[in-house]
Amino acid sequence: MSPTPSLDLPRSQAGSSSQHLLTTLLGDYWVGRTEHLPSAALVALLGEFDIGPTAARAALNRLARRGVVVPSKVGRNSYYGLAPGASDMLMAGGYRFVSFGQENGSWDGQWTVVMFTLSERERELRYSIYSRLRWLGFAPLYDGTWVSARPVAEQAHQEFDELGLGEVTIFRAVEHTPSTRRPIDAWDLDEIAARYTEFVTAYEPLRTQVRNGHVGARQALLSRTHIMDSWRSFPGIDPDLPSNLLPSRWPRRESYELFVEVYDALGSLAAIRVQQIVGQYSPDLAELIKYNTTDDLLELGRQALERRRVPHQVKTAGKAPGLNATA
């Protein structure tokens, strides 16, 4: 997902912040809606996750300042809705981590290589640069040299262009072996495999509960949100390399199937709990609550990516290709 200047989504982090959690919940149950929800309902929704009213209201105010939600008033009551463009941003990001883990197609053997330097003025953008590159499957092979097995030269160029960075070289290349340090060495595969093992260990008991019908609406909401939050971290740590470059019995597929089964199975129950909470403050709006399966999120994400791609294509149409960024 490529944040635009007017929409600044909160960073994903371990033990989700209240802002990040709220954007997850809106993306799961309110994406695509233009109606505003009562702030009291959103505060109560965060309360399900042990976030107090003061912290919940602060999260709403901060998301409004970021341009992710917009406030409104009806009498003395406050309401918040997703800002224009926020649904597409959430769905574009959702496509990335919901599609992640599916079987890779054939690989052409080429690596995408990005080389860049930062001036003193640009160093404050370091976090944004690194997070966007990791989102595209890059990892640092050397200082200022990042590699990805994906054909994402155009997307990387777009990210640097949006950030206004000029000292960038992007190209596709085949590894010349044997090398002292190979592109695959940019990642710690043992550590990544251990993270998958932890994921399966943590959520396998939940899958058993789901299969046996032993999950209620409140637990469904909590567990569905937690497993999504856990899964979404993997695109940032796993290079999603072609299978022929990975160790045998790579655990990604097993983890992906666990995530999809649990997330989809808990959708209807979780939506019921959200409807119950919102219904205390607005029964009419509660009826609009819906959930999406992973297949739904993939389709919505594809549509959002296409809508976001068109403005960039219009913006860059007619530009002569620069010598410092080639796809």
N, C-alpha and C positions, 0 to 999 in steps of 0.2 A: 504494500500500500504506500502511495506517495503522498504524504501530507501536503496540502496546498497552503500558501501563506495565510489565508483567512481562516483555515480550520486546523487547529493544533490539538490533535488527539493526545491524551495522556500516555506516558510511556508504560509499556507492559513490564511488570516487575513481579518478583516472587512475593507471594502473600498480597495479592492485588490491592492496590490503593482504592479508596472509595470512588475516585473519579474513573479509574480504569474499570472497576466493577460495574459502575452505572452504565458506561458505554457498552459493556458486554451485554447487560440486561436489555438495554434499549435495542441493541442489534439483534438479540435473540427473539424479542417479543413485540417490538414496536417499529421495526425498520420499514421504511416505505410509507409510514403514516405521516400526515401533515397536522393532525389534531394535537393539541397540547394536553398533557396529563397534569392533574393537580400535584403541586409540589408535595403536599402532605402524603399522597399515594407513593411518590418516589422515595420520600423519606422512610415511609413504612416498609417499602420494598427493600431498601438497604438495611433496615432493621432486622430483616430475616437473616442477615449475614453478620449480626452483632455489631453493626455500625450505628452509633448513637445519633440522635437527631441533630446535634450541633455539627458533628463531622459530616453528616449527610447534606445538610444545608450548605455547608462550606464547599462540598464537592459540586453541588449544583451551581453555586456562584462562580466557582473556578471554571467549570465547563462552559458557562455563559461567557466568561471573559475570553476563553479560548476560541469562542465562536462555534462550539460543537452543538450547543443548545441555545434556544432563544426564549426569553421569559415573556410572559403576558399576565394581565390582571383581569379578573372578573369580580368587580366589587372589591372586597378585601382579600379575596383568595388569589394566590399566586399559581401560575401554571408554567410548564416548560414543555417545549417540543424540539424535535431535531431540527437543526438549522438547514437551510437549503444546501444541498450537496453533501450533508453529513451521512445520509443513508447510503449514497454511492461510495463514499469513502469507507464506511464500515463494511459494505458488501465486497468491495474490491479487496480489502484486507482479509475478509473472511474467506474469499476464494483461495487466497494463498495458503492458508493453513488447513482448510478443509480438503483441498485437492492434494495437499502434501501427503505422501505416504502411498499413493497409488503406484502401480507398477510403471517403471520407466520404459520408454520406447528405445529403439536402437540409438546408439550414440555414434557421432561421426568422428570421435577421437580428438576433437578440438576443444581447447580451453579458451574461455574469454579472459583476457588479461587487462587490468586497469592499473595504470601508473599515474601517480599524481603527487604534487607537492603543495603545501599549504603556506601561505604567507602569514605573517604575524596577525594581520587583520582577519584572516580566515580561520585561525586556530579555534575560535569559539564555536565553529561549525563542526568540529571534529566528531562529536557524538552523533549529529544528524547524518554526517557522511558515512560513518561506520555502520549505523543501524540500517540505513538504506541499502548499503552494499550487502550486508548480511542477509537482508530480506530477499535479495536477488540471488542468494546462494554463494556469495563471495566469502573468502577468508584471507587473512594476510599471509602471504608467503614470505615476504620481506617487508621492511618499513616502506610504505608508499607503493607497494606492489601487491595487488589482490588478484586472486584467481577464482574462477567459477567454471564448472563443467557444463553450464547451461548456455544456450545461445542468446545471451541477454545484453549484447553490446548496445543495441538501440535503447533498451530500458536504462542501462547505466548512463548512457549519454544524456538521456532525459533528466535523470536525477541530478547530475552535475550541472546541467543547464538551469534547472529550477533553483539550485542553490547559488548560482552565479559564479561558479568556479571555472577558471580558465586554463590553469596549468594541468591538463589532463591528456593522457594518451590511452586509447582503447583499441584493442585489436584481438583477433582470433588466431590461435596458433596451435600447432601440434607439438607435444613434448618430444624433445630429442633425448633418447635414452642411450646409455645409462646416465642419470644425473645424480650429483651429490645430494641434492635436496629436490625431491620430486613435488609436483603440485599437490599430490595427495597428502603430503606431509604437512600441509597447512592446517590439517584437522587432527585432533586426537580421537581416533576412531574407538579406542578402548573406552575412553570416558563417555563417548556418545552411546555406545552399546550399554554401558552401565546405567545410563539415564533411562533407556528404554526398559531395561530389566526392572528398575525401580517403579516405572509407570505401571507395568503389568502386575507387579507384586501389590501395588497400592490399590488398583482398581479391579482386579480379578474377583475379589469377594463381592464387590458391588454388582458385577455382571451376574454372579450367582443369585444374588438377591432379586435382581430384575427378572431373571428367567423364572424364578419361583413366585413372582408376584408379591414380594414382601417389601415393596417400597411405597410409601404414602406420598401425597402431593407435596408436602413441605420438604421432605427429604429429596424428592425428585428435583425440585427447583435447586436446592443447594448442591446436590451431587452433579446434576447436569451442568451447572455453572462451573463447578470445580474441575470436572474432567475436560471441559472446553478450555479452561484457563491453563490446565496442565499441558494439554496437547498443543496449544498454540505456541508454546515455547520451542518446539522441536525444529520448525523451519529456521530458527536463528542459530541452532547449534549443529544440525545435521546437514551436510553438504548436498544430500539427495543425489549422490553420485550414481552412475550406472552400475548395475549389479556386477558386471565383470571387474570392477575396480574395488569391490567390497569383499570383506571376509565372508566365508561361507556361513550360512544360518544367520544372516544379518537380521536383527529383531524388529526392524521397522514395520514390516507388513503385519506381524502378529499384533503389534501395538496399535496400528491403524485400525485393524478389524475390531479390536476391543473398543476403541474410542467410538467408532461409527455405530456399533451395536448398542452401546449404552446410551450415547447421546440421542439417537433416534428413538429408542424405546421409551425414554423418559420424557419425551417432548409433550405429549398430551397431558400427563399428570402435572408437569411443571407449569404449563400454561394455565391449568385449572387454578393452581396456587396464586399465580400472578393475577388472574381474574378475580379471585377472592379478595386479594389485597386492594386492587384498584376499585373493585365494586363497593367497598366501604365508603368511597369518596365520590365515585361517579359510575353508577351502574351502566349507563349508556356507553361510556368509554370502555368499560370492562368487556363488553361484548365484542369489541374490536381487537382484543388481544388474540394473537395467534402465534403458533410456533412454526418453525421451518425445519425440515429434515436436512441432512447433509446434501442430499440430491437437490433440494430446493435452494440451498445456499450456493451450490455450485452454479446453478442456472442464474440466480440473481447476481452472483459475482461476475459471471461472464458478461451479463448485460451492463453492469456497472463499469467494468473495465472498458468495454466498447464505448460507452458514453464519455468516459474520461479520456480515452485515446483520441477521439475525434478533435477536441479543442487543441491538443498538442500537435496533431498533424496539420491543422489549419495554421497554427502559429509558426511552424517550421517550414511550411510549404514555400518553395522558391528560394530557400537559403542555399548558398553554395556550401558544400561540405568543407569543414575546416580541416587543416592539415594535422591538428592535434587530437582529433576524435574521429576514428573511422570505425564503421561497423563491419 
